[in-house]
């Protein structure tokens, strides 16, 4: 089984001043605080590239379901994977409508009034139908997923064997109907509250990786890969 290399975007953070564009559809238009909406590919891709988990919403047997799962982006598609026997994978493979959300928390916004407390965040909502990848595309997608988690790892590990490959389903969603919503900056207090003797501002939040914890069964002389040293400093 060959292991083809897959290139991917290195962008990780949303642009400081993305250019506003027209929403791709009425349902993807940001309505509440519309000036926080962004529809350009660069902003959408940057948020998705910084994410590791998305929430997939769909309706099955009349029941709304939202399931968190690992995700990654390649080009203009968002990818997920799972067991071929999982409820979500089997349902999405049939092409039912779905909605995917990603949210990155950047800080708590502490205002002078309870009403104006908020959060700084970057989020993406995408609508559409997933498609199941065939075997020819599935291996490359799994490599891209591994490289998204830890760039350089695919070349070191054992690839999926025939049974593992058969038991794994990869699906992708086109990003043709997606929008981003971003809040930045300090609290927006009312003028009459500005003189209140209470601290106001932003408490930044930064997610990151800690020090790698080796498997207790790992051979003592196994070196720590350089890409994990880099990850632990992020």
MARTIZA-956122 format. One line per 4 residues: number of its first residue (from 1); for each residue x, y, z of C-alpha. Coordinates in steps of 0.1 Angstrom, whole numbers, plus 5000, padded with zeros to 4 digits. Example, Ala and Ser with C-alpha at 12.3 -4.5 7.8 and 13.67 -1.06 7.14 Angstrom:
2
1	5123:4955:5078 ~ 5137:4989:5071
//
This chain:
234
1	5000:5000:5000 ~ 5016:5032:4989 ~ 5019:5063:5010 ~ 5016:5094:4989
5	5026:5128:5002 ~ 5000:5155:5006 ~ 5007:5192:5007 ~ 4985:5215:5028
9	4982:5251:5038 ~ 5004:5264:5067 ~ 4981:5293:5076 ~ 4969:5290:5112
13	4955:5324:5123 ~ 4927:5345:5109 ~ 4938:5376:5090 ~ 4937:5408:5109
17	4915:5426:5084 ~ 4897:5402:5061 ~ 4879:5418:5032 ~ 4841:5415:5034
21	4825:5394:5007 ~ 4790:5384:4999 ~ 4776:5353:5018 ~ 4773:5323:4995
25	4737:5317:5005 ~ 4709:5332:5026 ~ 4712:5306:5053 ~ 4749:5311:5056
29	4746:5349:5061 ~ 4756:5361:5096 ~ 4725:5379:5109 ~ 4732:5387:5146
33	4759:5414:5147 ~ 4764:5411:5109 ~ 4796:5431:5108 ~ 4814:5402:5125
37	4806:5379:5095 ~ 4834:5369:5071 ~ 4829:5349:5039 ~ 4864:5349:5023
41	4882:5317:5018 ~ 4914:5329:5036 ~ 4895:5336:5069 ~ 4875:5304:5067
45	4906:5282:5060 ~ 4927:5298:5087 ~ 4901:5291:5114 ~ 4896:5255:5102
49	4934:5249:5100 ~ 4937:5260:5137 ~ 4910:5236:5148 ~ 4913:5199:5157
53	4876:5192:5166 ~ 4844:5201:5149 ~ 4807:5194:5158 ~ 4786:5177:5131
57	4749:5182:5132 ~ 4724:5161:5113 ~ 4689:5146:5117 ~ 4685:5108:5119
61	4651:5092:5123 ~ 4636:5126:5131 ~ 4660:5132:5160 ~ 4686:5160:5158
65	4721:5148:5166 ~ 4753:5167:5171 ~ 4785:5147:5175 ~ 4821:5161:5181
69	4848:5146:5159 ~ 4883:5153:5147 ~ 4885:5174:5115 ~ 4910:5188:5091
73	4910:5208:5059 ~ 4924:5201:5025 ~ 4918:5227:4998 ~ 4881:5237:4997
77	4869:5207:5017 ~ 4865:5199:5054 ~ 4873:5162:5062 ~ 4863:5139:5090
81	4868:5102:5095 ~ 4854:5073:5116 ~ 4845:5037:5117 ~ 4825:5023:5088
85	4801:5010:5115 ~ 4795:5043:5133 ~ 4761:5059:5132 ~ 4774:5092:5121
89	4796:5079:5093 ~ 4769:5057:5079 ~ 4743:5084:5080 ~ 4765:5111:5064
93	4777:5087:5037 ~ 4741:5086:5024 ~ 4743:5123:5016 ~ 4719:5137:5042
97	4720:5174:5049 ~ 4745:5184:5076 ~ 4758:5214:5095 ~ 4794:5216:5108
101	4806:5241:5134 ~ 4841:5250:5147 ~ 4847:5274:5175 ~ 4880:5288:5188
105	4880:5307:5221 ~ 4904:5336:5222 ~ 4894:5353:5255 ~ 4868:5363:5280
109	4854:5399:5276 ~ 4847:5413:5311 ~ 4825:5443:5310 ~ 4813:5468:5335
113	4778:5455:5333 ~ 4766:5418:5334 ~ 4748:5423:5301 ~ 4778:5432:5281
117	4801:5404:5292 ~ 4811:5384:5261 ~ 4838:5363:5246 ~ 4864:5369:5218
121	4862:5340:5194 ~ 4866:5327:5158 ~ 4840:5304:5145 ~ 4829:5287:5112
125	4795:5273:5103 ~ 4793:5252:5071 ~ 4762:5236:5055 ~ 4761:5209:5029
129	4763:5172:5023 ~ 4793:5149:5029 ~ 4806:5126:5003 ~ 4824:5093:5010
133	4860:5090:4997 ~ 4870:5060:4976 ~ 4900:5039:4985 ~ 4923:5058:4961
137	4917:5091:4979 ~ 4913:5077:5014 ~ 4949:5069:5021 ~ 4961:5104:5011
141	4934:5120:5033 ~ 4945:5099:5063 ~ 4980:5110:5057 ~ 4969:5146:5057
145	4950:5141:5089 ~ 4981:5126:5106 ~ 5002:5155:5094 ~ 4977:5180:5107
149	4980:5164:5141 ~ 5019:5162:5141 ~ 5037:5173:5109 ~ 5064:5147:5101
153	5047:5117:5119 ~ 5034:5099:5089 ~ 5069:5090:5077 ~ 5077:5074:5110
157	5046:5053:5119 ~ 5031:5021:5105 ~ 5005:5029:5079 ~ 4970:5012:5081
161	4969:4976:5072 ~ 4942:4961:5050 ~ 4918:4954:5078 ~ 4922:4989:5094
165	4919:5006:5060 ~ 4887:4987:5053 ~ 4872:4996:5087 ~ 4879:5033:5083
169	4856:5057:5064 ~ 4867:5092:5053 ~ 4841:5118:5043 ~ 4845:5154:5031
173	4822:5184:5030 ~ 4826:5211:5003 ~ 4831:5246:5018 ~ 4809:5262:4993
177	4783:5273:5018 ~ 4802:5285:5049 ~ 4806:5316:5069 ~ 4830:5327:5097
181	4821:5349:5127 ~ 4848:5367:5147 ~ 4847:5389:5178 ~ 4878:5408:5188
185	4886:5437:5211 ~ 4875:5451:5245 ~ 4840:5452:5260 ~ 4814:5475:5245
189	4799:5491:5276 ~ 4771:5516:5277 ~ 4782:5553:5282 ~ 4765:5556:5316
193	4785:5526:5329 ~ 4820:5538:5319 ~ 4825:5555:5353 ~ 4817:5525:5374
197	4847:5516:5397 ~ 4851:5480:5383 ~ 4879:5465:5362 ~ 4870:5459:5326
201	4889:5443:5298 ~ 4898:5410:5282 ~ 4912:5379:5298 ~ 4931:5362:5269
205	4927:5325:5264 ~ 4954:5305:5246 ~ 4951:5268:5240 ~ 4984:5249:5236
209	5002:5216:5240 ~ 5020:5206:5271 ~ 5051:5185:5276 ~ 5049:5151:5258
213	5042:5122:5281 ~ 5058:5090:5270 ~ 5040:5057:5269 ~ 5051:5037:5300
217	5060:5008:5277 ~ 5082:5030:5254 ~ 5118:5018:5252 ~ 5139:5041:5274
221	5163:5051:5246 ~ 5135:5061:5222 ~ 5142:5098:5212 ~ 5116:5125:5213
225	5108:5135:5177 ~ 5117:5171:5168 ~ 5081:5179:5157 ~ 5069:5171:5192
229	5095:5194:5207 ~ 5081:5221:5185 ~ 5045:5213:5194 ~ 5052:5215:5231
233	5065:5250:5227 ~ 5034:5263:5208
//
